[in-house]
Amino acid sequence: MAKLSRKEREDIKLDIQKENVLLQRVKRYVQYSGLVCIVAVAMLLTFLKDAPQGWRIFVIVIAVVSGLFALISFLSYQNGRKHVLSNINYLDENK
């Protein structure tokens, strides 16, 4: 493999730093949307057992949407981590 030039190495390092910042944001999205989903399900099972049907449907929709967002964000986080690790490996191999 050919060695990377100094500019190419710096570009890859900057990309890794930017992606790490974005991964931290995505991780917070996973945590917050998971928390919203858990709170919505807990409310549904405790407080809203005897509530009107409209409120229960509203909370179910919130739980499903936040759960799906948590799942999609988690998958994005995992793929982002793999990409960062592959960039780090590529940088290490081509020093």
VOBA-446024 format. One line per field, with one value per residue: x, y, z of N, C-alpha, C in turn; residue number from 1; residue in one letter. Coordinates in pm, 1 decimal. Each point is the difference from the previous one (the first is absolute). Example, Ala and Ser with C-alpha at 12.3 -4.5 7.8 and 13.67 -1.06 7.14 Angstrom:
n.east (1319.0	-35.0)
n.north (-569.0	105.0)
n.up (780.0	-72.0)
ca.east (-89.0	82.0)
ca.north (119.0	119.0)
ca.up (0.0	6.0)
c.east (90.0	-77.0)
c.north (120.0	109.0)
c.up (0.0	73.0)
k (1	2)
r (A	S)
***
This chain:
n.east (83.0	-48.0	101.5	-70.5	-37.3	72.0	-35.7	20.9	110.9	28.9	-32.4	63.9	99.7	-14.0	-8.9	100.5	59.2	-31.9	35.1	103.3	5.5	-17.1	90.7	60.8	-30.9	35.4	104.1	4.1	-15.4	86.6	77.1	-16.3	9.6	100.1	45.0	-26.4	52.5	98.6	10.0	-12.5	79.8	83.1	-17.1	18.0	97.6	30.2	29.1	23.4	-4.9	-50.2	97.3	-48.4	-69.6	-37.7	5.6	-57.7	-80.2	-15.8	-6.1	-83.6	-55.4	3.3	-43.0	-85.9	-33.6	0.3	-67.2	-73.2	-13.7	-22.3	-77.8	-56.3	-8.9	-40.4	-74.3	-38.7	-14.5	-53.9	-69.5	-28.1	-17.8	-64.7	-61.4	-15.2	-33.9	-74.1	-39.1	-14.6	-57.7	-71.9	-18.6	-23.6	-72.4	-36.7	63.8)
n.north (-118.1	97.1	72.6	43.4	102.7	99.5	61.3	-114.2	-15.8	128.2	-19.5	-115.3	60.6	101.2	-89.3	-62.8	116.7	37.3	-120.0	15.0	126.7	-39.3	-92.0	97.0	78.1	-92.3	-16.4	133.6	0.1	-99.7	62.9	117.8	-50.2	-73.8	107.8	72.9	-98.6	-11.7	132.4	1.2	-104.6	56.6	115.0	-65.8	-62.3	121.4	120.5	-50.5	-86.5	95.5	49.7	110.4	-59.6	125.3	11.8	-117.2	30.2	119.5	-58.1	-86.9	100.0	73.1	-105.9	-24.4	125.9	22.4	-112.2	31.6	123.0	-58.2	-87.3	91.1	77.2	-107.5	-35.7	125.2	-4.3	-120.1	39.5	109.0	-77.7	-86.7	105.9	50.4	-120.2	-8.1	125.7	-33.4	-115.5	67.3	90.9	-98.5	-58.2	124.2	-23.4)
n.up (0.0	-67.2	36.4	100.4	-72.3	41.4	-112.9	-62.9	72.2	-19.3	-127.9	4.6	63.1	-84.7	-98.5	59.0	19.1	-123.4	-42.7	80.6	-40.0	-125.4	26.5	64.2	-102.9	-88.4	79.6	8.7	-132.5	-2.3	86.6	-58.6	-121.2	45.8	62.6	-107.7	-69.9	86.8	4.4	-131.9	-8.9	86.2	-63.1	-111.3	63.4	44.4	-43.1	-117.7	102.2	75.5	-72.3	-54.0	-93.8	-16.9	132.4	13.2	-100.6	52.4	118.2	-55.1	-67.7	110.4	65.8	-97.9	-17.2	131.2	9.3	-107.1	49.2	117.8	-61.5	-76.8	106.2	66.5	-104.2	-5.0	130.6	-10.4	-106.5	69.5	106.4	-78.8	-48.9	121.4	44.8	-108.8	25.0	126.8	-34.6	-88.4	94.4	85.7	-94.1	-24.9	109.6)
ca.east (-83.0	74.2	-11.4	-83.9	69.7	-32.6	-132.5	-100.6	-10.0	-69.1	-141.3	-63.8	-10.5	-110.1	-124.6	-23.7	-45.7	-136.3	-92.1	-14.7	-95.0	-132.7	-38.9	-44.8	-136.8	-89.7	-12.4	-97.7	-131.7	-41.7	-34.2	-121.0	-118.5	-27.3	-60.9	-137.9	-75.9	-19.4	-94.0	-133.2	-51.9	-29.2	-124.4	-109.0	-30.0	-37.1	-93.4	-102.1	-78.6	-142.3	-13.0	-75.4	65.7	80.2	128.9	79.2	49.0	102.8	121.4	50.3	67.0	127.0	90.2	44.5	85.7	128.1	69.6	57.2	109.7	111.0	57.1	69.4	116.9	96.7	64.4	87.1	113.8	85.6	66.4	96.2	117.3	75.0	67.7	111.1	103.5	64.3	89.0	116.5	82.1	59.3	105.8	110.2	64.4	68.8	85.5)
ca.north (118.1	126.1	83.5	117.7	126.8	65.4	62.1	-105.7	-45.8	103.3	-2.2	-116.2	29.7	94.9	-73.9	-82.8	89.0	46.2	-111.4	-25.5	98.7	-39.1	-121.8	37.6	52.0	-111.3	-76.7	70.9	-22.4	-135.1	0.5	78.3	-61.0	-120.1	44.1	40.6	-122.4	-69.1	79.1	-12.2	-133.7	-3.9	75.7	-78.1	-114.7	37.4	111.1	9.9	-122.1	33.3	129.7	-6.8	-68.9	94.2	21.5	-122.8	-9.6	102.7	-45.8	-113.7	55.1	58.5	-109.4	-68.9	89.9	17.9	-129.0	-15.4	95.6	-52.8	-112.4	51.3	73.5	-98.1	-60.2	102.9	10.7	-116.9	12.4	109.5	-50.1	-87.5	84.1	66.6	-99.9	-33.6	112.4	-9.4	-110.2	42.0	95.3	-73.6	-85.6	79.3	102.6)
ca.up (0.0	-6.8	119.2	-14.9	17.2	126.3	-14.0	4.2	139.1	77.1	-40.5	62.3	143.0	17.1	-21.5	118.6	107.1	-31.0	15.9	143.1	52.4	-46.7	70.2	134.2	-14.1	-29.7	123.0	83.5	-59.5	38.7	142.0	25.6	-59.3	78.6	125.2	-30.5	-25.5	128.2	80.1	-60.8	30.9	143.9	20.1	-57.7	85.8	136.4	14.9	-104.1	-13.9	-5.8	-66.3	-124.9	-111.0	-78.2	66.1	-10.0	-138.1	-13.3	67.7	-77.5	-117.8	46.6	35.6	-122.0	-78.2	68.4	-4.6	-133.9	-12.1	79.3	-74.3	-117.8	48.0	49.0	-116.8	-56.3	90.3	-20.9	-129.3	10.2	73.3	-90.4	-99.2	67.6	23.3	-127.7	-32.8	88.0	-49.5	-127.0	32.8	61.7	-99.3	-103.4	59.7)
c.east (87.7	-20.5	-86.7	84.7	-45.1	-138.8	-110.1	-18.5	-75.2	-148.2	-74.1	-16.5	-113.6	-135.3	-35.2	-51.6	-142.5	-101.6	-19.0	-98.3	-142.5	-48.7	-45.7	-142.3	-98.6	-20.1	-99.2	-141.1	-53.5	-45.5	-130.9	-124.1	-34.5	-67.3	-146.0	-86.9	-30.5	-101.4	-141.2	-61.8	-35.2	-129.4	-119.6	-41.2	-45.4	-110.9	-117.4	-78.9	-147.9	-25.7	-85.4	84.4	91.8	137.6	88.5	56.9	111.8	132.3	60.0	74.9	134.7	100.6	54.9	95.5	135.8	79.5	64.7	117.3	121.9	69.0	80.6	126.4	107.4	72.8	95.5	125.6	97.4	76.0	103.7	125.5	85.2	78.5	119.3	113.6	70.0	92.5	126.8	92.8	70.7	115.2	121.0	76.7	86.4	85.3	130.8)
c.north (124.9	79.3	120.7	125.2	63.3	62.6	-104.9	-53.2	101.4	4.5	-115.3	24.1	97.9	-68.0	-84.5	86.4	47.3	-111.6	-36.2	97.4	-37.0	-126.4	29.1	54.3	-113.3	-85.4	66.3	-17.3	-137.5	-0.3	72.9	-64.9	-131.5	33.3	41.1	-122.8	-73.3	74.1	-13.0	-136.4	-10.4	76.1	-79.6	-113.9	38.8	103.6	-6.7	-128.9	31.5	133.7	-15.1	-59.0	92.8	23.4	-122.6	-15.8	100.5	-46.0	-120.8	48.9	60.9	-109.4	-69.3	87.5	17.5	-130.2	-25.6	94.9	-47.4	-114.2	47.8	76.2	-94.9	-66.9	97.4	15.5	-116.4	8.9	111.2	-42.0	-89.2	81.9	72.4	-98.9	-40.9	112.6	-3.6	-112.0	36.4	96.1	-70.8	-85.2	78.3	111.6	11.6)
c.up (0.0	128.5	-30.2	16.2	132.5	-4.6	7.0	142.4	85.5	-33.5	65.9	150.2	27.7	-19.8	121.9	115.0	-22.8	21.9	146.8	63.4	-40.8	69.8	142.3	-3.9	-22.2	124.9	95.2	-55.0	39.7	145.3	25.7	-59.2	68.8	131.7	-20.9	-22.9	130.3	87.5	-56.5	30.1	148.2	30.9	-49.5	92.1	139.8	3.1	-96.3	-21.2	-20.2	-67.4	-126.6	-113.6	-80.2	59.9	-12.7	-140.6	-22.3	62.4	-72.6	-123.3	37.9	32.3	-123.7	-79.6	67.3	3.8	-135.1	-21.3	78.5	-73.6	-120.4	40.8	50.3	-115.6	-67.7	83.9	-21.0	-132.3	0.5	73.5	-87.8	-101.9	61.2	24.6	-128.9	-45.2	85.7	-46.1	-130.2	23.9	60.5	-102.1	-97.9	57.7	-75.0)
k (1	2	3	4	5	6	7	8	9	10	11	12	13	14	15	16	17	18	19	20	21	22	23	24	25	26	27	28	29	30	31	32	33	34	35	36	37	38	39	40	41	42	43	44	45	46	47	48	49	50	51	52	53	54	55	56	57	58	59	60	61	62	63	64	65	66	67	68	69	70	71	72	73	74	75	76	77	78	79	80	81	82	83	84	85	86	87	88	89	90	91	92	93	94	95)
r (M	A	K	L	S	R	K	E	R	E	D	I	K	L	D	I	Q	K	E	N	V	L	L	Q	R	V	K	R	Y	V	Q	Y	S	G	L	V	C	I	V	A	V	A	M	L	L	T	F	L	K	D	A	P	Q	G	W	R	I	F	V	I	V	I	A	V	V	S	G	L	F	A	L	I	S	F	L	S	Y	Q	N	G	R	K	H	V	L	S	N	I	N	Y	L	D	E	N	K)
***
